Amino acid sequence: MEFNEEKELDIFRGLLANKQYAKLRGRAQDMNESDVASLMEKMEDDDMLKMFRLFPKELAADVFSQLEQDSQQYIITSLSEKEAGTIIDNLYADDAADLLEEMPANVVKKLLANAKPDTREAINHLLQYPEDSAGSIMTVEFVDLREDMTVAQAIDRIREIGMDSETVNVCYVLNTRRLLLGTVALRYLVISKPEELIGDIMNEDVISVNTGTDQEKVARMFGKYDFTAMPVVDKENRMVGIITVDDVMDIVEQETTEDIEKMAAIIPNDKSYNKTTVFEAFKKRIPWLLILMVSATFTGKIITSFENALSKYVILTAYIPMLMDSAGNAGSQASVEVVRGLSLGEISFSDFIKVIFKEMRVGLLCGLTLSAANFIKCITLDGLPVQIAAVVCLTIICAVFLSMSVASTLVMVVNRIHLDPAVVASPMLTTIVDAVSLLIYFTIASLILQIV
């Protein structure tokens, strides 16, 4: 049955208002935890906390992990230390570590003090890794087996620890030094004979990542190999955890959102749109708007320096917006394509000449096509003299060609010096392309109109 959020929200609010807590608890237990979390996000803080307190601890932990970060912080700081410790104990270690990373130090200290020793150890283990690394997003709850185990013994171990593991679809074969030897999929255990040894049926061709591997690279590897989970090893190849596909989906969403915001000249923010206040939105947007406003003075200076040409041929002014937009759009297309290629690992700096040469050819073809279409328009619809139409059309060819060339070059160079190419993709590029387009326009106008 399709989930009707508005209808369910009204039902839960009614149950809370009428103090029908047993019915509310039962209804929540029959729903998916993601849907319950979505409903709670729409409630007032007091109602959200009241509803959360009604849940049994297993459901509470499952729903808690699906809530947005600020809602998690509100709930965890509103609970008693003992209640909060119970929630932390029932979260997977990676979810607990993500929560505690954003909490004040004094709160973290209290929460860890009330957590179980093994929970505390697992969380502290995760918190030591650099942000955005594989180690920081992995979970330490996984099923480990030995190669000398029989299939029957392996299944017994899954029954023993499977409920506390993030996934049992893939089990990991380790030796006594916890070196990763291979993997065994659950389906092979089910169809194999009970007396067979794990060492005989395991897959020894294991793909893993290091604890220091960047999370973006991890996400690309998941896409390349279609994994649902990937082992994480330390420098000595000892297995320390796994990363699951749900964590990777969060990474992809986070990195994509960050790139979109940077390309739109917005300072990245972890909060959702609805959770961002007006002042926070203002602070995200105003820095780049100020920078772009100041940089736009260069285009004004260029126009001022060609006042004589404009006063003699006023019609040239009418085509300035079209030329700047065409060049800007062409540059944005090229930069986005190159940024995407770099992000997916399809291209690298070693492909610099190949990429630039390709974009130059694409720019030339696009420029010629736009120029031909615009020439027909200028002559037939606008009624321009041939020489004026020639100025506009030649400018389009040059501006689009240079715009795509400059855009791809900038992105490749910025990525090479380990800065974020998404920042170049729109804000900086727009300013550069506008200025270059105007210089080309007025230079061509001066040359052709003086000759004619």
C-alpha positions in Angstrom: 0.0 0.0 0.0 1.3 3.5 -0.9 2.4 5.6 2.1 0.2 8.7 2.4 2.3 11.0 4.6 -0.3 13.7 5.2 -3.0 11.2 6.2 -0.6 9.3 8.5 0.6 12.5 10.1 -3.0 13.5 10.9 -3.6 10.1 12.5 -0.5 10.2 14.6 -1.2 13.7 15.8 -4.7 12.6 16.7 -3.4 9.6 18.7 -1.0 11.8 20.6 -3.6 14.4 21.3 -6.1 11.8 22.6 -3.3 10.0 24.6 -3.9 6.7 22.7 -0.3 5.7 23.2 -0.6 1.9 22.9 -2.4 2.3 19.6 0.2 4.8 18.4 3.1 2.4 19.4 1.4 -0.5 17.6 0.8 1.6 14.4 4.4 2.8 14.4 5.7 -0.8 14.8 3.7 -1.9 11.7 5.4 0.8 9.6 8.8 1.2 8.0 11.2 3.1 10.2 12.0 5.5 7.4 8.3 6.5 7.1 8.0 6.9 10.9 11.1 9.2 10.9 9.6 11.2 8.0 6.4 11.7 10.0 8.3 12.8 13.1 10.3 15.4 11.1 7.0 17.1 10.3 6.0 17.3 13.9 6.6 20.0 16.5 9.7 19.2 18.7 7.7 18.4 21.8 5.4 16.0 19.9 8.4 14.4 18.2 10.1 13.7 21.5 6.9 12.5 23.2 6.3 10.1 20.3 9.9 8.9 20.4 9.7 8.1 24.1 6.8 5.7 23.4 8.8 3.4 21.1 10.4 0.2 22.3 14.2 0.5 22.3 14.7 -1.5 19.0 12.2 0.6 17.1 13.6 3.8 18.7 17.1 3.0 17.5 16.0 2.1 14.0 13.9 5.3 13.7 16.6 7.4 15.3 19.2 6.5 12.7 16.8 7.7 9.9 16.2 11.2 11.5 18.0 14.3 10.3 21.0 15.4 12.3 19.4 18.3 14.1 16.4 16.2 15.2 18.8 13.5 16.5 20.7 16.1 18.5 17.5 17.5 19.9 16.2 14.1 21.0 19.5 12.8 22.4 20.0 15.9 24.5 16.4 15.8 25.8 16.6 12.3 27.0 18.1 11.3 30.4 21.7 10.1 30.3 20.6 6.5 30.8 18.0 6.7 28.0 20.5 8.3 25.7 23.1 5.6 26.5 20.5 2.9 25.6 19.9 4.6 22.2 23.6 4.8 21.5 24.0 1.1 22.5 21.3 0.1 20.0 22.7 2.1 17.1 25.2 0.6 14.6 28.7 2.0 15.5 29.0 4.0 12.3 25.7 5.8 12.9 26.6 6.5 16.5 30.0 7.9 15.5 28.4 10.2 12.9 26.0 11.5 15.6 28.7 12.1 18.2 31.0 13.8 15.8 28.5 16.7 15.6 27.8 16.9 19.4 29.4 19.2 21.9 32.4 17.6 23.7 30.7 17.6 27.2 27.6 15.8 25.8 29.7 13.2 24.0 31.6 12.5 27.2 28.3 11.9 29.1 26.9 9.7 26.4 30.0 7.5 26.1 30.1 7.2 29.9 26.6 5.7 29.8 27.3 3.4 26.8 28.4 -0.2 27.1 32.2 -0.8 27.0 32.2 -2.5 23.7 30.0 0.2 22.2 32.4 2.9 23.6 35.4 1.1 22.1 33.8 0.8 18.7 32.8 4.4 18.5 36.2 5.7 19.7 37.8 3.4 17.1 35.7 5.1 14.3 36.2 8.7 15.6 40.0 8.5 15.2 39.8 8.3 11.4 40.0 11.5 9.2 36.7 13.0 8.1 35.4 11.8 4.7 37.7 8.7 4.8 36.6 5.1 4.5 37.5 4.5 8.1 35.1 7.3 9.3 32.1 5.9 7.5 32.6 2.1 8.0 30.9 0.0 10.6 32.7 -2.5 12.8 29.7 -4.9 13.0 30.2 -7.7 10.4 30.3 -11.5 10.3 33.8 -12.9 10.4 34.6 -16.6 9.8 37.7 -18.8 9.9 38.9 -20.8 6.9 39.0 -24.0 8.9 35.3 -23.8 9.9 32.8 -26.1 8.3 29.7 -24.7 6.6 27.6 -25.9 9.6 29.8 -24.0 12.1 29.7 -20.9 9.9 25.9 -20.9 9.9 25.8 -21.4 13.7 28.1 -18.3 14.0 25.8 -16.3 11.8 22.9 -17.2 14.0 25.0 -16.2 17.0 26.1 -12.7 15.9 24.0 -12.0 12.8 21.4 -9.8 14.5 24.2 -7.4 15.7 25.8 -7.2 12.3 25.1 -4.6 9.6 24.6 -7.3 7.0 24.9 -11.1 6.7 24.7 -11.3 2.9 28.5 -11.5 2.7 30.8 -13.0 5.4 34.5 -12.3 5.7 37.1 -15.0 6.2 40.0 -13.9 8.5 43.0 -15.7 10.0 44.1 -15.5 13.6 45.9 -12.2 12.9 42.6 -10.8 11.3 44.2 -10.7 7.9 41.5 -10.8 5.2 41.7 -14.1 3.3 38.4 -14.2 1.4 34.7 -13.8 1.4 31.7 -16.1 1.4 28.2 -15.1 0.2 25.4 -16.4 2.3 23.8 -18.1 -0.6 26.9 -20.4 -1.0 26.7 -21.3 2.6 23.0 -22.3 2.2 23.6 -24.5 -0.8 26.9 -26.1 0.3 27.1 -29.3 2.2 27.4 -28.9 6.0 30.8 -30.6 6.2 32.5 -28.5 3.6 35.3 -26.2 4.7 35.0 -22.5 4.4 38.5 -22.3 2.9 37.3 -24.5 0.0 34.3 -22.5 -1.0 35.5 -18.9 -0.2 36.2 -16.3 -2.9 39.9 -15.4 -2.6 39.7 -12.5 -5.1 38.7 -9.8 -2.6 38.4 -6.1 -3.4 38.8 -3.9 -0.4 39.6 -0.3 0.5 42.0 1.1 3.0 40.9 3.1 6.1 42.4 6.3 4.6 40.7 6.0 1.1 38.6 9.0 0.3 34.8 8.4 0.5 34.2 9.6 -3.1 36.6 7.0 -4.4 34.8 4.4 -2.3 31.5 5.4 -3.8 32.9 5.1 -7.3 34.2 1.6 -6.5 30.7 0.6 -5.4 29.3 1.8 -8.7 32.0 0.0 -10.7 31.7 -3.4 -9.0 28.0 -3.3 -8.0 28.8 -4.2 -4.4 26.3 -4.1 -1.5 29.2 -4.1 1.0 32.9 -3.7 0.9 35.6 -4.7 3.5 37.9 -2.0 5.0 41.4 -3.0 5.9 44.3 -1.1 7.6 47.8 -0.7 6.3 48.7 -4.2 7.3 45.7 -5.7 5.5 43.9 -6.5 8.8 40.2 -6.2 8.4 38.7 -3.5 10.6 35.2 -3.0 9.2 32.8 -2.8 6.3 31.1 -0.1 4.3 27.5 -0.9 3.1 25.6 0.4 0.2 23.2 2.5 2.3 26.3 4.5 3.6 27.4 5.0 0.0 24.1 6.3 -1.0 24.4 9.0 1.7 27.8 9.9 0.5 26.6 10.2 -3.1 23.8 12.5 -2.1 26.1 14.6 0.2 28.8 15.0 -2.5 26.3 15.8 -5.2 24.5 18.4 -3.1 27.9 20.0 -2.2 29.0 20.2 -5.9 25.6 21.6 -7.0 25.8 24.3 -4.3 29.4 25.2 -5.2 28.5 25.4 -8.9 25.7 27.8 -8.0 28.1 29.9 -5.9 26.6 28.8 -2.6 28.7 27.9 0.5 27.8 24.2 1.2 25.6 23.4 4.2 24.7 20.1 5.8 21.1 21.2 6.6 18.1 20.6 4.4 16.3 23.5 2.8 13.4 23.4 5.2 15.7 23.3 8.2 17.8 26.2 7.0 16.8 29.6 8.5 16.6 32.8 6.5 19.8 34.1 8.0 21.7 30.9 7.4 20.6 30.9 3.8 21.7 34.5 3.6 25.2 33.7 5.0 25.5 30.8 2.4 24.8 33.0 -0.6 26.1 36.5 0.1 29.9 35.9 0.0 29.9 34.8 -3.6 27.3 37.3 -4.6 29.6 40.1 -3.2 32.6 38.6 -5.0 30.8 38.3 -8.3 29.3 41.8 -8.0 32.8 43.3 -7.5 34.3 41.1 -10.3 31.5 42.3 -12.7 33.0 45.8 -12.6 35.6 44.5 -15.0 32.9 44.0 -17.7 31.7 47.5 -17.0 35.2 48.9 -17.5 35.5 47.1 -20.8 32.2 48.5 -22.0 33.3 52.0 -20.9 36.6 51.8 -22.7 34.7 51.2 -26.0 32.3 54.1 -25.6 33.2 55.6 -29.0 32.5 52.4 -30.9 29.2 52.0 -29.1 28.1 55.7 -29.7 28.8 55.3 -33.4 27.1 51.8 -33.7 24.5 51.8 -31.0 23.0 48.6 -32.4 26.0 46.7 -31.1 24.7 47.2 -27.5 21.6 45.1 -28.2 23.7 42.0 -28.9 25.9 42.1 -25.8 23.5 40.0 -23.6 23.1 37.4 -26.2 26.9 37.0 -26.8 27.7 36.9 -23.1 24.9 34.3 -22.4 26.0 32.1 -25.3 29.6 32.1 -24.2 28.7 31.6 -20.6 26.3 28.7 -21.4 29.0 27.0 -23.6 31.6 27.4 -20.8 29.2 25.9 -18.2 28.5 22.9 -20.4 32.1 22.2 -20.9 33.0 22.7 -17.2 30.2 20.4 -16.0 31.2 17.7 -18.4 34.8 17.8 -17.3 33.9 18.0 -13.6 31.7 15.0 -14.0 34.5 13.1 -15.8 37.0 13.9 -13.0 34.5 13.0 -10.3 33.8 9.6 -11.8 37.4 8.9 -12.5 36.8 8.8 -16.3 39.6 11.3 -16.9 42.7 12.5 -15.1 45.3 15.3 -15.5 47.3 12.9 -17.7 44.4 13.4 -20.2 44.9 17.2 -20.2 45.9 17.6 -23.9 43.2 15.1 -25.0 40.5 16.9 -23.1 41.4 20.4 -24.1 41.8 19.4 -27.8 38.4 17.7 -27.7 36.7 20.8 -26.1 38.3 23.1 -28.7 36.8 21.0 -31.5 33.4 20.9 -29.8 33.6 24.6 -29.2 34.5 25.3 -32.9 31.6 23.2 -34.2 29.1 24.7 -31.7 30.4 28.2 -32.5 30.0 27.7 -36.3 26.5 26.3 -35.9 25.3 29.2 -33.6 27.0 31.7 -35.9 25.2 30.4 -39.0 21.8 30.4 -37.3 22.4 33.9 -35.9 23.6 35.2 -39.3 20.3 34.2 -40.9 18.4 35.8 -38.0 20.4 39.1 -38.2 19.9 39.5 -41.9 16.2 38.3 -42.2 14.6 39.3 -39.0 16.8 42.0 -37.5 17.6 43.7 -40.9 21.2 44.3 -40.0 23.8 45.3 -42.5 26.1 42.5 -43.5 29.1 44.0 -41.7 27.3 44.3 -38.4 26.0 40.8 -38.7 29.5 39.6 -39.5 30.8 41.2 -36.3 28.2 39.5 -34.2 28.6 36.1 -35.8 32.4 36.1 -35.8 32.3 37.0 -32.1 30.0 34.0 -31.4 32.5 31.7 -33.0 35.5 33.1 -31.1 33.7 33.5 -27.8 32.2 30.0 -27.7 35.5 28.4 -28.9 37.5 30.2 -26.2 34.8 29.7 -23.5 34.9 25.9 -23.8 38.6 25.9 -24.0 39.1 28.1 -21.0 36.5 26.3 -19.0 38.0 22.8 -19.5 41.5 24.2 -18.9 40.5 25.9 -15.6 38.7 22.8 -14.3 41.7 20.5 -15.1 44.3 22.9 -13.6 42.2 23.6 -10.4 41.7 19.9 -9.9 45.4 19.3 -10.4 46.3 21.7 -7.5 43.8 19.8 -5.3 41.2 22.5 -5.1 37.5 21.8 -5.8 36.8 22.2 -9.6 33.1 22.7 -8.8 33.9 26.2 -7.5 35.3 27.1 -10.9 32.5 25.6 -12.9 30.2 28.6 -12.5 31.2 31.6 -10.4 34.8 32.2 -11.5 34.1 31.0 -15.1 31.1 33.4 -15.6 33.3 36.4 -14.7 36.2 35.3 -17.0 34.0 34.4 -19.9 31.9 37.7 -19.7 35.1 39.8 -19.8 36.7 37.8 -22.6 33.5 37.8 -24.7 33.3 41.6 -24.5 36.9 42.1 -25.4 36.5 39.8 -28.5 33.3 41.6 -29.5 34.7 45.1 -29.4 38.0 44.1 -30.9 36.3 42.4 -33.9 33.9 45.4 -34.2 36.8 47.9 -34.3 38.7 45.9 -36.9 35.8 45.2 -39.3 33.9 48.5 -39.0 37.1 50.5 -39.5 37.9 48.5 -42.6 34.4 48.8 -44.0 
